[in-house]
Amino acid sequence: MSSFNVYQIGEVKIEQDSCYIEICAPYTLGLQHIEKFGHIIVMWWISMRDTPKDRATLLVTPPRLSNPVETGVFSSRSPSRPNPIGLTKVKLLKVENNRLYIDRIDALDDTPVLDIKPYLPGDSVPLSDIRLPEWFESLKD
């Protein structure tokens, strides 16, 4: 196996009345025209779950299922993963300097951000085309 480097470009900030991503100074030029998009995809490091135990976990039971089933980590959105990478689509509310104000994110305050991409209409899949295992069907409602 090979190894490679990943660089933090910013971090999540959650305050009492706002949620935003603060981009590190060397990467602010990369924000040009981001304000023209309504939604963005945020890739972040699940830093609170970056432990040998969480990285070795390969079987999980996804929460919120009406009939819990143990499944492989790659068949779930568990934060316990060999590479603890989170991915969230968020609504972009406004951009002020190096801050991207968003509606919400399923990351914690000070979570490292790895990358940001614009969300495009073609990124969606119609609900009728989605195929899910029977134990996830309850999440469609």
C-alpha atoms as one frame of an Amber mdcrd trajectory, in Angstrom:
protein
   0.000   0.000   0.000   1.098   3.535  -0.640   0.716   6.534   1.608  -0.035
  10.133   0.740  -0.642  13.479   2.380  -3.944  15.228   2.972  -3.944  18.889
   3.985  -6.468  20.687   6.153  -7.913  23.669   4.252 -10.070  24.996   7.082
 -12.234  24.041  10.006 -15.848  23.938  11.058 -16.962  26.618  13.501 -20.233
  26.252  15.373 -21.374  29.181  17.455 -24.624  29.854  19.270 -26.302  31.560
  16.297 -24.201  30.492  13.292 -22.351  27.668  11.629 -19.544  28.304   9.182
 -16.394  26.929   7.645 -13.334  29.074   8.150 -10.853  28.599   5.314  -7.124
  28.863   6.095  -5.366  31.883   4.545  -3.320  29.977   1.923  -6.542  28.562
   0.396  -8.836  31.627   0.286  -8.161  32.293  -3.421  -9.831  28.954  -4.080
 -13.142  30.446  -2.867 -13.535  32.632  -5.965 -17.145  32.335  -7.257 -18.209
  29.839  -4.550 -20.912  32.336  -3.503 -22.691  31.696  -6.819 -23.671  28.199
  -5.664 -26.632  27.406  -3.432 -25.157  24.243  -1.932 -21.691  22.823  -1.393
 -20.252  19.433  -0.525 -17.906  19.493   2.448 -15.337  16.753   3.015 -14.075
  16.685   6.587 -11.948  14.582   8.921 -13.886  12.744  11.608 -11.167  13.677
  14.076 -13.028  12.544  17.192 -13.198   8.986  15.751  -9.611   8.774  14.518
  -8.564   5.980  16.871  -7.058   2.554  16.213 -10.293   0.935  17.460 -12.561
   3.028  15.178 -10.224   2.524  12.196 -10.330  -1.263  12.750 -14.141  -1.441
  13.020 -15.529  -3.198   9.941 -18.977  -4.277  11.193 -21.475  -1.717  12.516
 -25.173  -1.380  13.330 -26.542   1.792  11.706 -28.666   3.910  14.077 -32.278
   4.959  13.517 -33.318   1.755  11.729 -36.652   0.235  12.666 -35.021  -3.231
  12.516 -31.300  -2.871  13.382 -28.970  -4.998  11.247 -25.220  -5.481  11.564
 -23.614  -4.537   8.259 -20.220  -3.771   6.786 -18.821  -0.293   7.437 -18.757
   0.391   3.676 -22.523  -0.269   3.600 -23.149   2.374   6.234 -22.442   5.983
   7.092 -20.796   5.115  10.387 -18.147   7.532  11.695 -15.992   4.489  12.531
 -14.042   3.888   9.310 -10.577   2.826   8.148 -10.156   6.427   6.921 -12.401
   8.694   9.016 -13.640  10.972   6.229 -17.008  12.713   6.506 -18.987  14.063
   3.568 -21.948  16.436   3.915 -24.034  18.443   1.434 -24.958  21.794   3.002
 -26.822  24.934   2.008 -24.465  27.868   1.489 -26.075  30.901   3.131 -23.402
  33.547   2.526 -19.686  34.097   2.095 -17.780  36.715   4.086 -14.046  36.863
   3.404 -12.728  33.403   4.334 -15.948  32.238   6.029 -18.592  30.097   4.360
 -21.797  30.355   6.390 -23.869  27.196   6.108 -27.230  26.013   7.405 -25.863
  23.012   9.348 -23.291  20.217   9.240 -22.984  16.851  10.953 -19.488  17.673
  12.216 -18.379  19.160  15.518 -16.829  22.550  16.286 -13.149  22.700  15.251
 -13.492  19.700  12.901 -10.799  19.835  10.183 -12.106  20.461   6.647 -10.297
  18.658   3.822 -12.089  19.904   0.707 -15.121  21.769  -0.630 -16.873  21.179
  -3.927 -19.917  22.852  -5.469 -23.088  20.781  -5.446 -24.473  20.434  -8.958
 -28.021  19.388  -9.986 -26.642  16.271 -11.709 -25.337  15.095  -8.332 -28.883
  14.157  -7.334 -30.470  10.794  -7.913 -34.274  10.617  -8.172 -35.744   8.750
  -5.219 -37.348   6.290  -7.663 -33.863   5.283  -8.904 -32.397   4.674  -5.455
 -31.886   1.041  -4.503 -31.577   0.297  -0.780 -31.357  -2.862   1.319 -34.674
  -3.673   2.978 -33.356  -2.577   6.397 -32.868   0.990   5.071 -36.334   1.272
   3.464 -37.701   2.926   6.636 -35.386   5.896   6.004 -37.190   6.728   2.715
 -40.279   7.920   4.651
